[in-house]
């Protein structure tokens, strides 16, 4: 197993950790003409309950 020979400096550690960024989730508009709410892609709309033009779940 690889083990570092020397301790990594604080500036090197922090500059490496700076690359871990949170990204905003991708959202698309619902395909239902009456709804048009934003939802994650490839997921049934939580507002109207449609997916790919057909009703799949009852909305909450």
C-alpha positions as CSV (number, residue, x, y, z in Angstrom):
1,X,0.0,0.0,0.0
2,X,1.3,3.5,-0.9
3,X,2.3,5.6,2.1
4,X,3.6,9.1,1.8
5,X,7.2,9.6,2.9
6,X,6.7,13.2,4.0
7,X,3.9,15.1,5.5
8,X,2.0,17.2,3.0
9,X,2.2,20.9,3.7
10,X,-0.9,22.9,4.6
11,X,-0.9,25.0,1.4
12,X,-0.6,21.9,-0.7
13,X,-3.4,20.2,1.1
14,X,-5.7,23.2,0.8
15,X,-5.0,23.8,-2.8
16,X,-5.7,20.1,-3.5
17,X,-9.0,20.3,-1.6
18,X,-10.0,23.5,-3.4
19,X,-10.7,21.4,-6.5
20,X,-13.7,19.8,-4.7
21,X,-16.5,22.0,-5.8
22,X,-20.2,21.6,-5.4
23,X,-22.1,21.8,-8.7
24,X,-25.7,22.9,-9.1
25,X,-28.0,20.1,-10.1
26,X,-29.1,20.0,-13.8
27,X,-32.8,20.8,-14.2
28,X,-35.0,20.6,-17.2
29,X,-38.5,21.9,-17.8
30,X,-41.4,19.4,-17.6
31,X,-42.7,18.3,-21.0
32,X,-46.3,18.8,-19.8
33,X,-47.6,22.0,-21.5
34,X,-49.7,22.9,-18.5
35,X,-46.9,22.3,-15.9
36,X,-43.5,23.4,-17.2
37,X,-42.0,23.1,-13.7
38,X,-38.2,22.5,-13.3
39,X,-37.3,18.8,-12.5
40,X,-34.3,16.6,-12.7
41,X,-33.8,14.9,-16.1
42,X,-35.1,11.3,-16.6
43,X,-37.4,11.6,-13.5
44,X,-41.1,11.8,-13.3
45,X,-42.3,15.3,-12.5
46,X,-43.1,15.7,-8.8
47,X,-45.6,18.4,-9.5
48,X,-47.9,16.9,-12.2
49,X,-46.7,13.2,-12.1
50,X,-46.0,12.8,-15.8
51,X,-43.1,11.3,-17.5
52,X,-42.5,11.2,-21.3
53,X,-45.9,12.5,-22.0
54,X,-47.9,10.0,-19.9
55,X,-49.3,10.0,-16.4
56,X,-47.2,7.6,-14.2
57,X,-47.8,8.7,-10.6
58,X,-50.4,10.7,-8.8
59,X,-49.1,14.1,-7.8
60,X,-48.8,14.8,-4.1
